[in-house]
Amino acid sequence: MTQVPSSRQFETLREAAERTGLCTKTLRRRIAAGELTAYRAGPRVIRLNPDDVDHLLVQIPTISRTA
């Protein structure tokens, strides 16, 4: 069985979506694809670790322009 971090605050799909600007449907797709770990606390209750959600967001490298 997977060990759940004990001192971490979890968030709902809606909270994660609002915080990151992603759609809840996108988060559900990432969970289904195995790209995002989710924790179930009942038949309809899903919680996410905010750090896991943040790892979905990858910085896009840009070319720095000097004037």
Secondary structure, DSSP 8 states (H G I E B T S, - for coil): -----SS---B-HHHHHHHHT--HHHHHHHHHTTSS-EEESSSS-EEE-HHHHHTT-----------
